[in-house]
């Protein structure tokens, strides 16, 4: 577990923390929260004064402190800002919500990302094809695979199971789902177990259909309002590739666990908006004659992992938090909704 930065009891109220000893003014946080409440996702945001809104405030604080850390680093290194488009869905999941938000919204974060990851290479263990059994199936264990590695022949880049320190869910609203269709369970009710069907104690999915690798083929889309999300069909969703449920926003993962594979799940609300998703087991591995990996997706995944680790290390060494603005996942703060 990567340690959180610890809050300072003697910090003045006009700041949200220190980065490298320099104060980050609270006005920056207030301005960002105002922009969120005036933006297109305002209907999905929690009401001020609630536990969920305090968690959102802590999450935004972490984004701003990450930006300030990279701005300070870029200035020290003489880097220039780097413009760019938003991250692809899988890349955002790999970096985690806080890091991805900072990357998407700040050109200095992107500049530091390039600087930190310029020398990263694909780990050797990621490049070695797994041994095959007599039936042609891979015998590699889950611990031997690169985090989030896709099955051979997949067009999706690897998805890295990121550290559970800065990007875990818990800042969202309670799940509010549309009324179930006839014959389908509600999103807040576990599906009824059919005769002869055994359930997995690991993830709550039917044991006969659970993915042997622990990863599922997930399709997902985020909507700004519940009305639009309620009209979504499986064809409207974007593929996230083969991912673990632990890598998804917590509210989405919990809803998926309560439904049979292939069921349209949602709308599920959190601080980001309204989620709709489906999850199906991993397909059978393709014939061994196909390429084991695509080098560029693996390289990009390795870079994202390196940048996440660099940020974790730098935050632990240079970022000081203030009371009331602890990390959303800090178990010592009263609004914590998830554990490491």
C-alpha positions in Angstrom: 0.0 0.0 0.0 1.3 3.4 -1.0 1.2 5.7 2.1 -1.0 8.8 2.0 0.5 12.2 2.7 -0.3 13.1 6.3 -2.3 16.2 7.3 -0.7 19.0 9.2 -2.5 20.1 12.3 -0.8 23.6 12.2 -1.8 24.4 8.7 -3.5 27.8 8.0 -7.2 27.7 6.9 -6.5 29.6 3.7 -4.7 26.7 2.0 -5.4 23.1 1.0 -1.9 21.8 1.5 1.8 22.3 0.8 3.8 21.0 -2.1 7.5 21.1 -1.6 6.9 23.5 1.3 4.9 25.9 -0.8 1.3 26.6 0.1 -1.5 25.8 -2.3 -4.3 28.4 -1.8 -7.8 27.2 -1.0 -9.1 29.7 -3.6 -7.9 27.2 -6.2 -10.1 24.5 -4.7 -13.2 26.8 -4.4 -12.8 27.9 -8.0 -12.6 24.3 -9.2 -15.7 23.2 -7.2 -17.7 26.2 -8.6 -16.7 25.1 -12.2 -17.9 21.6 -11.5 -21.3 22.8 -10.0 -21.8 25.1 -13.0 -20.8 22.4 -15.5 -22.7 19.8 -17.4 -22.4 17.1 -14.6 -23.9 19.4 -12.0 -27.0 17.2 -11.7 -24.9 14.2 -10.7 -22.9 15.9 -8.0 -23.7 15.3 -4.4 -25.4 18.1 -2.4 -23.1 20.4 -0.4 -22.9 19.5 3.3 -23.2 15.7 2.7 -20.6 13.1 3.3 -20.4 12.5 -0.4 -19.7 16.1 -1.1 -17.0 16.2 1.4 -15.4 13.2 -0.3 -15.8 15.0 -3.7 -14.0 18.0 -2.2 -11.2 15.8 -0.9 -10.9 14.1 -4.4 -10.7 17.5 -6.1 -8.1 18.6 -3.6 -6.0 15.6 -4.6 -6.3 16.5 -8.3 -5.2 20.1 -7.6 -2.2 19.0 -5.4 -1.2 16.5 -8.1 -1.3 19.4 -10.7 0.7 21.6 -8.3 3.3 18.9 -7.8 3.8 18.5 -11.6 3.8 22.3 -12.1 6.6 22.6 -9.5 8.5 19.7 -11.0 8.1 21.1 -14.6 9.4 24.5 -13.4 12.4 22.9 -11.7 13.3 20.9 -14.9 12.6 23.7 -17.3 9.9 21.8 -19.2 7.4 23.3 -21.5 3.6 22.7 -21.3 2.3 19.9 -23.5 -1.2 20.0 -25.1 -3.1 16.9 -25.9 -6.4 15.2 -26.1 -8.2 13.3 -23.3 -7.0 9.8 -22.3 -8.6 6.8 -23.8 -11.0 5.0 -21.4 -8.6 2.1 -20.6 -5.6 4.5 -20.1 -7.7 6.5 -17.7 -8.6 3.4 -15.7 -4.9 2.4 -15.5 -3.8 5.8 -14.2 -6.8 6.1 -11.8 -9.4 8.9 -11.5 -7.2 11.4 -9.7 -4.1 11.0 -11.9 -6.3 10.9 -15.1 -8.1 14.0 -14.2 -4.9 15.9 -13.6 -3.4 14.6 -16.8 -6.5 15.5 -18.9 -6.8 19.0 -17.4 -3.2 20.3 -17.0 -0.5 20.6 -19.7 2.2 20.6 -17.1 1.1 17.1 -15.9 1.4 15.9 -19.5 4.9 17.4 -19.8 6.1 15.7 -16.6 4.5 12.4 -17.8 6.6 12.5 -21.0 9.8 13.4 -19.0 9.3 10.7 -16.4 8.4 7.9 -18.8 10.7 8.6 -21.7 13.1 5.8 -20.8 10.5 3.2 -19.8 10.7 -0.2 -21.6 8.4 -3.2 -21.5 9.3 -5.5 -18.7 10.9 -8.7 -19.8 8.3 -10.8 -18.1 5.6 -9.1 -20.1 7.3 -10.1 -23.3 7.7 -13.8 -22.7 4.9 -16.0 -24.0 3.5 -18.3 -21.3 4.2 -22.0 -21.5 1.3 -24.0 -23.1 -0.3 -27.2 -21.8 -1.1 -30.1 -24.1 -4.5 -28.7 -25.0 -2.8 -25.4 -26.2 -4.0 -23.3 -23.2 -1.7 -21.0 -21.3 -0.4 -22.2 -18.0 0.7 -18.9 -16.8 -0.7 -17.9 -13.4 -2.3 -14.6 -12.8 0.7 -13.4 -10.7 3.0 -13.9 -13.7 1.1 -11.7 -16.1 1.7 -8.0 -16.5 -1.1 -6.0 -14.8 -4.2 -6.0 -17.0 -2.6 -7.9 -19.8 -5.1 -8.6 -22.6 -5.6 -12.0 -24.2 -3.5 -12.7 -27.3 -5.0 -11.1 -30.4 -7.0 -8.5 -28.5 -7.0 -4.9 -29.9 -7.3 -3.5 -26.5 -4.2 -2.2 -24.6 -3.3 -3.8 -21.3 -5.1 -2.5 -18.3 -3.0 -2.1 -15.2 -4.4 -2.8 -11.8 -3.4 0.5 -10.2 -2.5 1.1 -6.6 -5.6 1.5 -4.4 -4.4 4.7 -2.8 -5.4 7.7 -4.9 -7.9 6.5 -7.4 -10.3 4.3 -5.5 -14.0 5.0 -5.6 -16.0 6.1 -2.5 -16.6 9.7 -3.5 -19.8 8.9 -5.3 -23.5 9.1 -4.5 -25.6 6.2 -3.5 -26.7 4.0 -6.4 -30.0 5.1 -7.9 -31.2 2.7 -10.5 -34.1 2.7 -12.9 -37.0 0.3 -12.3 -36.1 -3.2 -13.5 -37.8 -4.7 -16.5 -40.1 -7.6 -15.9 -38.2 -10.7 -15.0 -34.9 -8.8 -14.2 -33.6 -8.1 -10.7 -33.2 -4.5 -9.5 -29.7 -3.1 -9.5 -29.7 -2.9 -5.7 -30.9 -6.5 -5.3 -28.9 -9.6 -5.7 -30.1 -11.8 -8.6 -32.1 -14.8 -7.6 -30.0 -18.0 -7.7 -31.4 -20.6 -10.0 -31.5 -24.3 -9.1 -28.2 -26.0 -9.8 -26.3 -22.7 -10.0 -23.4 -22.2 -7.6 -22.1 -18.8 -6.7 -18.5 -17.6 -6.3 -17.6 -16.4 -2.9 -14.9 -14.2 -4.5 -17.0 -11.9 -6.6 -20.6 -12.8 -6.2 -21.0 -13.8 -9.8 -22.4 -17.2 -10.9 -19.6 -19.7 -10.2 -20.1 -21.6 -13.5 -19.6 -18.5 -15.6 -16.9 -16.6 -13.7 -13.8 -15.7 -15.7 -10.9 -18.0 -14.8 -8.5 -15.1 -15.1 -10.4 -12.8 -12.8 -11.0 -10.4 -15.7 -14.1 -9.6 -17.5 -14.9 -8.1 -20.9 -16.5 -4.8 -19.8 -18.4 -2.3 -21.9 -19.2 1.0 -20.2 -20.3 4.6 -20.8 -20.6 7.6 -18.6 -23.6 10.0 -19.0 -24.2 13.5 -17.6 -27.8 12.8 -16.6 -29.9 9.8 -15.6 -32.4 10.3 -18.4 -29.8 9.7 -21.0 -28.3 6.8 -19.1 -31.7 5.2 -18.8 -32.0 5.1 -22.6 -28.6 3.4 -23.1 -28.4 0.0 -24.9 -25.4 -2.4 -25.0 -24.6 -1.0 -28.5 -24.1 2.5 -27.0 -21.3 1.4 -24.6 -17.6 1.6 -25.2 -15.3 -1.4 -24.7 -12.8 -1.2 -21.8 -11.3 -4.5 -22.8 -10.5 -7.2 -20.3 -10.4 -5.6 -16.8 -10.7 -6.6 -13.2 -13.8 -5.4 -11.3 -11.4 -3.8 -8.7 -10.2 -1.4 -11.4 -13.7 0.0 -12.0 -15.4 2.7 -10.0 -16.7 1.0 -6.8 -20.4 1.7 -7.4 -20.1 0.2 -10.9 -18.2 -2.9 -9.7 -20.7 -3.6 -6.9 -23.6 -3.3 -9.3 -21.9 -5.7 -11.8 -21.3 -8.2 -9.1 -25.0 -8.3 -8.3 -26.0 -9.1 -11.9 -25.6 -12.1 -14.2 -23.0 -11.8 -16.9 -24.3 -9.9 -20.0 -26.9 -8.0 -18.0 -27.2 -4.3 -18.7 -26.3 -2.7 -15.4 -27.3 0.8 -14.4 -27.8 3.7 -14.4 -25.4 3.8 -11.4 -24.6 7.2 -10.0 -21.4 8.5 -8.4 -19.5 11.8 -8.4 -18.5 11.5 -12.0 -22.0 11.0 -13.5 -24.3 8.1 -14.4 -22.7 4.9 -15.4 -24.1 2.1 -17.6 -22.1 -1.1 -18.1 -22.1 -4.8 -19.1 -19.7 -7.5 -18.2 -19.1 -10.9 -19.8 -16.5 -13.6 -19.2 -13.2 -13.6 -21.0 -13.2 -15.4 -24.4 -11.2 -18.6 -24.9 -7.6 -17.9 -25.8 -6.9 -17.8 -29.5 -4.7 -20.3 -31.3 -1.0 -20.1 -30.2 0.0 -19.2 -33.7 -1.4 -15.6 -33.2 1.0 -12.9 -31.8 1.2 -13.0 -28.0 1.1 -9.2 -27.6 1.2 -5.9 -29.4 4.3 -4.1 -28.3 3.0 -0.5 -28.3 0.0 -1.1 -26.0 2.4 -2.9 -23.6 4.8 0.0 -23.7 2.1 2.5 -23.0 0.9 0.4 -20.1 4.4 0.3 -18.7 4.7 4.0 -19.0 1.5 4.6 -17.2 2.5 2.3 -14.4 5.9 4.1 -14.1 4.2 7.5 -13.9 1.7 6.3 -11.3 4.5 5.0 -9.1 6.5 8.2 -9.5 3.5 10.2 -8.4 2.9 8.0 -5.4 6.5 8.4 -4.4 6.6 12.2 -4.9 3.3 12.8 -3.1 4.5 10.8 -0.1 7.7 12.9 0.0 6.6 16.4 -1.0 2.8 16.8 -0.3 1.4 17.9 3.0 -2.4 17.8 3.6 -4.5 19.8 6.0 -7.1 18.6 8.5 -10.5 18.1 6.8 -8.9 17.6 3.4 -7.4 14.2 3.9 -7.2 11.8 1.0 -10.7 10.3 0.3 -9.4 6.8 1.0 -7.6 7.7 4.3 -9.2 5.4 6.9 -8.6 8.0 9.6 -11.1 10.5 8.1 -14.8 10.0 9.0 -16.2 10.0 5.5 -14.0 7.2 4.2 -16.0 4.8 2.1 -13.4 2.3 1.1 -10.5 0.4 2.6 -7.1 -0.6 1.3 
